[in-house]
Structures are given as structure tokens and as C-alpha cells.
């Protein structure tokens, strides 16, 4: 039997990655094609080079079309989305078995999009409640006189849609589905039992990061900020007056926790350059402190009292590969910190979290 293939695009803050894949055994994936393109990224909800973005998307669209697919799922970064949480309730004339149509009515009564600047791309439930105060993840089939829900709605800026959709359609893609990268990652990376309590995910990218608070199948709060791994590299560049690629190499070779000698040797071509390891570590730690301030500000802004036992789950390619970064961030925030990644052989790296989460979501919807 022919397996269903899907195409997804992860719009990251330093590169755009597309996958064509199908379902493998034991909930894994079979990747039929992978395509990655570096670009200038975005900040404050605006792309730096819209034309380059469109060129890349057109190229991806042609590739997807040649693969025999005419639908593409595009992940929308947190920079381009807003989350709204609503409480809703509907009543019935008598006890009845709740149908999916009743759930749809609950959502419809809770939120009507009036803005012309945004489009609704996701709606999901934090929790449902029945007339006997039972709280559950799926009310369909249960009997009740009322149906309550704490519901989460995600809207996407029309600027993002208008930046990506025409280029893909010009390449022959008939259907462009914009989906929230944050909700895709929440549902894929965080176990349902953990989400039922509450969970916090920090997707740290290269120049943009997003903190998300999740409960049930919905997002309670989301905030993006312009800070990530690229800023750490920039701080090394400025501190040591080196090229960006040299600074990136230094960052990747430095261990924040390892006790070393006072100098650090980086071989650049035939020349050996020496850098003070403590200066390198302090530069990286100072940049991580700025990241922690952004995370802390986001948690304060959310208004949610996150229990001490709930860890900050860090994913993405921004800092997860820096040795000792997790421990430094945990100490700075005063909270437990975990690095989370897809549980997929050969792709179990935080940098793969977004694109594989989108692939999982697309396969679930097909």
C-alpha cells in the first residue's frame, strides 16, 4: 500500500528547511527529501529580505510539485502569531451525549476574529469540564447538560501569510496550510501527561526565540523576543575582534563547565590563534544572562505561577549544543532546565525539533 507523503517548511530565524516525508514504523519518519537554505531571517515580525525569502519558497515549491504533492504545511514562528485564551460554556435542554458538533459550537461561541491583520490558524482546548465538574481532554461521548472549556486560539499575521503563500502558489502548490510551530512542538515534544499539568518550552533560535506555556492541547501564553545563539556569536566577535565564522567556532568549542588552562587554542587554517578561555566563558555567560532575562521577563508577563518542579524545556539550535549552557541557565533562572529533542534515531537533536514537529502534525492531519 502506498504511504501518504507530506511536505512541510520550517521558517527559522537563520534558515528555511523543507522536508518531504512519510510515516515510518513505531511513529518514526521516512524522509524522502530534505532541503535547507540560509537567509537573513526576521525580527519584530518582519522579514529582513522578503525577496530572498520568496525565491527560496518558490524553489521549494517547485521541488514539492515535482515530488507529486500540491499541499505544503508551513510552520509559523511565534514572532508572527498571537495567542488568545477564552473561557466558554454552552448548555443543553437536557442531558445528552456530547458530539463533535457540540465541541465545534463551544469554540465558535468563544471567539470571533474581527481583525483584518490576522487569520485564525489553530484552535485547541486547554481543558473541558462537564456538569459534574469532571475535567477531561476530550468530551465527545460523555453525557452532560453543559459543556465548558478553557480554549486557546492562535492567529497568524496576514503579513506572514502574504509573504509565503504567493511564492508557493506561483510554483504550483494548490494548498498552503499555515500552522503554529509552537503548538506543533508542544504536542510532539511534550508528553500528554506532562502537558495536562503544565509545561514550559523555550525554543531558542539563532536570532529569535519563543517561550511557550502549554496545558492540555492548548497554549496558555506565548512570547517571542529577538535574542538567540547568533547574539552570543556576535558578542564573541566584538570581544575578540574576530570574523563571525571564527567566533562561531570558538563558541562551539568552549565548555562552560570544564576546568581548563588559561588559554584556548583555535586552529584557523595554518595559523594557531590563542584566546583566554576565561574571557571566552565569561563572554558566553554574559550573553546567556541576557537570554535568561528575556525568559524571566516572559514568565513574569504571563501571570502564571509556574511550580518549582516544572522544568524549562529548551529546544532549538540556539544554545542547546553549548556545553554547560543548560547548567548556567538553570542556575541563573533558579529553575530546573531540560534540553528536549525528537526521539528519532539519527535526528534526535534540538535543532530538528521544529521541522520534525511540523512533519508529525502534517502526518496526523492526513
C-alpha positions as CSV (number, residue, x, y, z in Angstrom):
1,X,0.0,0.0,0.0
2,X,1.3,3.4,-0.9
3,X,2.1,5.5,2.1
4,X,0.9,9.1,2.4
5,X,3.6,11.7,1.8
6,X,3.5,15.2,3.1
7,X,5.7,18.3,2.7
8,X,6.5,20.8,5.5
9,X,8.5,24.0,5.7
10,X,10.1,25.3,8.9
11,X,10.7,29.1,8.6
12,X,13.6,29.5,11.1
13,X,15.4,32.7,12.1
14,X,18.5,31.8,10.2
15,X,17.5,29.2,7.6
16,X,14.5,27.7,5.9
17,X,14.2,23.9,6.0
18,X,11.8,21.8,4.0
19,X,11.0,18.1,4.4
20,X,9.1,15.6,2.3
21,X,8.4,12.6,4.4
22,X,6.0,9.7,5.3
23,X,5.2,7.7,8.4
24,X,7.8,5.1,9.4
25,X,7.5,2.2,11.8
26,X,6.8,2.9,15.5
27,X,5.8,6.6,14.9
28,X,9.1,7.4,13.2
29,X,9.6,9.1,9.8
30,X,10.9,8.2,6.4
31,X,12.5,11.3,5.0
32,X,12.2,11.3,1.2
33,X,13.8,14.7,0.7
34,X,15.4,17.5,2.8
35,X,16.2,21.0,1.6
36,X,17.8,23.7,3.6
37,X,18.5,27.3,2.7
38,X,20.2,30.1,4.7
39,X,18.7,33.6,4.6
40,X,18.7,36.8,6.7
41,X,15.8,35.8,8.9
42,X,13.4,38.1,10.7
43,X,12.9,40.3,13.8
44,X,9.9,42.1,15.3
45,X,7.6,40.3,13.0
46,X,9.3,41.4,9.8
47,X,11.5,39.6,7.3
48,X,14.8,41.3,6.6
49,X,14.9,40.2,2.9
50,X,11.4,39.4,1.6
51,X,12.7,38.9,-1.9
52,X,15.2,36.2,-0.9
53,X,12.5,34.6,1.2
54,X,10.2,34.4,-1.9
55,X,13.0,33.0,-4.1
56,X,13.7,30.2,-1.6
57,X,10.0,29.4,-1.2
58,X,9.5,29.3,-4.9
59,X,12.4,26.8,-5.3
60,X,10.9,24.6,-2.5
61,X,7.5,24.8,-4.2
62,X,8.9,23.6,-7.5
63,X,10.7,20.7,-5.7
64,X,7.5,19.7,-3.8
65,X,5.4,19.9,-7.0
66,X,7.9,17.6,-8.9
67,X,7.5,15.1,-6.0
68,X,3.8,14.9,-6.9
69,X,2.5,16.9,-3.9
70,X,0.3,20.0,-4.1
71,X,-0.1,20.8,-0.4
72,X,2.5,22.3,1.9
73,X,2.4,22.8,5.6
74,X,4.3,26.0,6.6
75,X,5.3,26.5,10.2
76,X,4.6,30.0,11.5
77,X,7.2,31.2,14.1
78,X,6.0,32.8,17.3
79,X,7.1,36.2,16.0
80,X,4.2,36.2,13.7
81,X,1.4,34.7,15.9
82,X,-0.7,35.8,18.8
83,X,-2.4,33.5,21.4
84,X,-5.7,34.3,23.0
85,X,-7.3,32.1,25.7
86,X,-11.1,32.2,26.2
87,X,-13.5,30.5,28.7
88,X,-16.6,29.3,27.0
89,X,-19.8,27.4,28.0
90,X,-22.8,26.1,26.2
91,X,-25.9,24.5,27.8
92,X,-28.4,21.8,26.5
93,X,-32.1,21.5,27.3
94,X,-31.4,18.1,28.9
95,X,-28.5,15.7,29.5
96,X,-27.2,14.4,26.2
97,X,-24.2,12.6,24.7
98,X,-21.8,15.2,23.5
99,X,-21.0,15.1,19.9
100,X,-18.1,16.7,17.9
101,X,-20.6,19.3,16.6
102,X,-21.2,20.4,20.2
103,X,-17.4,20.9,20.6
104,X,-17.3,23.0,17.4
105,X,-20.2,25.1,18.8
106,X,-18.3,25.7,22.0
107,X,-15.3,27.0,20.0
108,X,-17.5,29.1,17.7
109,X,-19.2,30.8,20.6
110,X,-15.9,31.7,22.3
111,X,-14.1,33.5,19.6
112,X,-14.8,35.6,16.5
113,X,-11.9,37.1,14.7
114,X,-12.6,40.8,13.9
115,X,-9.1,42.0,13.0
116,X,-8.2,42.3,9.3
117,X,-4.5,41.9,10.2
118,X,-4.7,38.3,11.4
119,X,-6.0,34.9,10.3
120,X,-7.1,32.1,12.7
121,X,-4.8,29.1,12.2
122,X,-5.3,27.0,15.3
123,X,-7.9,26.4,18.0
124,X,-7.5,23.8,20.7
125,X,-8.6,23.1,24.3
126,X,-6.6,23.5,27.4
127,X,-9.3,21.5,29.2
128,X,-13.0,20.7,29.0
129,X,-15.4,20.5,32.0
130,X,-18.9,18.8,32.4
131,X,-21.8,19.5,34.7
132,X,-20.4,17.1,37.4
133,X,-17.2,19.1,37.4
134,X,-15.3,16.4,35.6
135,X,-12.3,17.8,33.7
136,X,-11.2,15.9,30.7
137,X,-9.2,16.2,27.5
138,X,-11.9,15.0,25.1
139,X,-15.6,15.3,26.0
140,X,-17.0,13.6,22.9
141,X,-19.1,10.6,24.0
142,X,-19.6,11.9,27.6
143,X,-23.1,12.8,28.9
144,X,-23.8,16.2,30.4
145,X,-26.2,19.2,30.5
146,X,-23.4,21.7,29.9
147,X,-20.1,21.8,28.2
148,X,-17.4,24.2,29.5
149,X,-13.9,24.8,28.1
150,X,-10.8,26.8,28.5
151,X,-9.9,27.3,24.9
152,X,-6.8,28.5,23.1
153,X,-6.8,30.3,19.8
154,X,-3.8,31.1,17.7
155,X,-3.9,33.8,15.0
156,X,-1.2,34.4,12.3
157,X,-0.3,37.8,10.9
158,X,-1.5,38.3,7.3
159,X,1.9,39.8,6.6
160,X,3.4,36.4,7.1
161,X,0.8,34.6,5.0
162,X,1.2,37.2,2.2
163,X,5.0,36.8,2.4
164,X,4.9,33.0,1.9
165,X,1.7,31.9,0.2
166,X,2.0,33.6,-3.2
167,X,5.6,32.3,-3.9
168,X,4.5,28.7,-3.2
169,X,1.3,29.1,-5.3
170,X,3.3,30.5,-8.2
171,X,5.4,27.3,-8.1
172,X,2.2,25.3,-8.5
173,X,1.2,24.5,-4.9
174,X,-2.5,24.5,-4.6
175,X,-2.9,24.4,-0.8
176,X,-0.7,26.3,1.6
177,X,-1.6,25.4,5.2
178,X,-0.1,27.8,7.8
179,X,0.3,26.1,11.2
180,X,1.7,27.3,14.5
181,X,5.2,25.9,15.1
182,X,4.8,26.4,18.8
183,X,1.7,24.2,19.0
184,X,3.3,21.6,16.8
185,X,6.3,21.4,19.1
186,X,4.2,21.3,22.2
187,X,2.2,18.4,21.0
188,X,5.2,16.4,19.7
189,X,7.9,17.1,22.2
190,X,5.9,17.2,25.5
191,X,4.2,14.1,26.7
192,X,0.4,14.4,27.2
193,X,0.7,13.6,30.9
194,X,3.2,16.4,31.4
195,X,1.0,18.8,29.4
196,X,-2.0,18.0,31.5
197,X,-0.3,19.6,34.5
198,X,1.6,22.5,32.8
199,X,4.7,22.8,30.7
200,X,7.1,25.5,29.6
201,X,9.1,25.3,26.4
202,X,11.8,27.8,25.3
203,X,12.5,27.4,21.6
204,X,15.9,29.2,21.4
205,X,16.8,30.0,17.8
206,X,19.6,31.9,16.1
207,X,18.2,35.5,16.2
208,X,14.7,34.9,17.6
209,X,13.4,32.8,20.4
210,X,9.9,31.9,21.7
211,X,8.8,31.0,25.2
212,X,5.5,29.0,25.4
213,X,3.4,27.9,28.3
214,X,1.3,24.8,27.5
215,X,-1.5,23.0,29.2
216,X,-3.6,20.2,27.8
217,X,-3.7,20.6,24.0
218,X,-3.6,24.3,24.1
219,X,-1.1,27.2,24.5
220,X,-1.8,29.4,27.5
221,X,0.8,32.0,26.8
222,X,3.4,32.8,24.1
223,X,6.1,35.5,23.8
224,X,8.8,35.9,21.3
225,X,11.9,38.0,21.7
226,X,14.9,38.9,19.5
227,X,17.7,37.0,21.1
228,X,19.4,33.7,20.4
229,X,22.6,31.9,19.6
230,X,23.6,34.4,16.9
231,X,23.9,37.1,19.5
232,X,26.3,35.0,21.5
233,X,28.5,34.7,18.4
234,X,28.2,38.4,17.8
235,X,29.4,39.2,21.4
236,X,32.5,37.0,20.8
237,X,33.1,38.7,17.5
238,X,33.1,42.1,19.3
239,X,35.1,41.0,22.3
240,X,37.9,39.4,20.4
241,X,37.8,41.3,17.1
242,X,37.5,38.1,15.0
243,X,35.4,37.1,12.0
244,X,32.0,35.8,12.5
245,X,32.8,32.2,11.5
246,X,35.8,32.2,13.8
247,X,33.6,33.4,16.7
248,X,31.1,30.7,15.9
249,X,33.8,28.0,16.0
250,X,35.1,29.4,19.4
251,X,31.5,29.3,20.8
252,X,31.1,25.6,19.7
253,X,34.4,24.6,21.2
254,X,34.1,26.3,24.5
255,X,32.8,24.3,27.6
256,X,31.4,26.5,30.3
257,X,31.8,23.8,33.0
258,X,35.2,22.4,32.1
259,X,38.2,23.5,34.2
260,X,40.9,24.4,31.7
261,X,44.1,26.2,31.3
262,X,44.1,30.0,30.9
263,X,44.3,29.9,27.1
264,X,42.3,28.2,24.4
265,X,43.8,27.1,21.1
266,X,41.8,27.5,17.9
267,X,43.4,26.4,14.7
268,X,42.3,28.6,11.8
269,X,43.8,27.2,8.6
270,X,47.6,27.0,9.1
271,X,47.6,29.6,11.8
272,X,47.1,28.9,15.5
273,X,45.4,31.6,17.5
274,X,45.2,31.7,21.3
275,X,42.3,33.1,23.3
276,X,41.8,33.5,27.0
277,X,39.4,30.7,28.0
278,X,38.0,32.6,31.0
279,X,37.3,35.6,28.8
280,X,35.5,33.4,26.3
281,X,33.5,31.7,29.0
282,X,32.5,35.0,30.6
283,X,31.5,36.4,27.3
284,X,29.2,33.5,26.6
285,X,27.8,33.5,30.1
286,X,27.0,37.2,29.9
287,X,25.1,36.6,26.7
288,X,23.3,33.7,28.3
289,X,22.3,36.0,31.1
290,X,20.6,38.3,28.6
291,X,18.7,35.3,27.3
292,X,17.7,34.4,30.8
293,X,16.5,37.9,31.5
294,X,14.2,37.6,28.4
295,X,12.9,34.2,29.6
296,X,12.3,35.6,33.1
297,X,10.5,38.6,31.8
298,X,8.3,36.4,29.6
299,X,7.4,34.2,32.6
300,X,6.6,37.3,34.7
301,X,4.5,38.8,31.9
302,X,2.5,35.6,31.5
303,X,1.0,36.0,35.0
304,X,1.1,32.2,35.6
305,X,2.7,30.9,38.7
306,X,4.8,28.0,37.4
307,X,5.5,25.4,40.1
308,X,9.2,24.9,41.0
309,X,9.0,21.2,39.9
310,X,8.1,22.2,36.3
311,X,11.3,22.5,34.3
312,X,12.1,24.9,31.5
313,X,12.3,22.7,28.4
314,X,14.9,24.2,26.0
315,X,14.9,23.2,22.4
316,X,16.1,24.7,19.0
317,X,19.6,25.2,17.7
318,X,20.4,28.4,19.5
319,X,22.2,27.2,22.7
320,X,21.4,23.6,23.2
321,X,24.8,22.4,21.8
322,X,26.9,24.8,24.1
323,X,28.4,22.6,26.8
324,X,27.5,23.8,30.2
325,X,24.8,26.2,28.9
326,X,21.9,24.2,30.4
327,X,23.5,24.3,33.9
328,X,24.3,28.0,33.6
329,X,20.7,28.9,32.6
330,X,19.3,26.7,35.4
331,X,21.4,28.5,37.9
332,X,20.6,31.9,36.6
333,X,16.8,31.2,36.5
334,X,16.7,29.2,39.7
335,X,14.7,26.5,37.9
336,X,15.3,23.1,36.6
337,X,16.2,23.1,32.9
338,X,16.0,20.2,30.4
339,X,17.1,20.0,26.8
340,X,14.4,18.4,24.7
341,X,14.6,16.9,21.2
342,X,12.7,14.5,19.0
343,X,13.1,10.8,19.9
344,X,14.0,9.8,16.4
345,X,17.2,7.8,15.6
346,X,19.8,10.0,13.9
347,X,17.6,13.1,14.2
348,X,17.4,13.3,18.0
349,X,18.8,16.8,18.1
350,X,17.1,20.0,19.4
351,X,17.8,21.7,16.1
352,X,15.5,19.2,14.4
353,X,12.6,19.9,16.8
354,X,10.6,22.4,14.8
355,X,10.7,20.7,11.4
356,X,10.0,17.2,12.8
357,X,7.2,18.5,14.9
358,X,5.7,20.1,11.8
359,X,6.1,16.8,10.0
360,X,4.3,14.9,12.8
361,X,1.5,17.4,12.7
362,X,1.1,17.2,8.9
363,X,1.1,13.4,9.0
364,X,-1.5,13.3,11.8
365,X,-3.8,15.6,9.7
366,X,-3.5,13.3,6.7
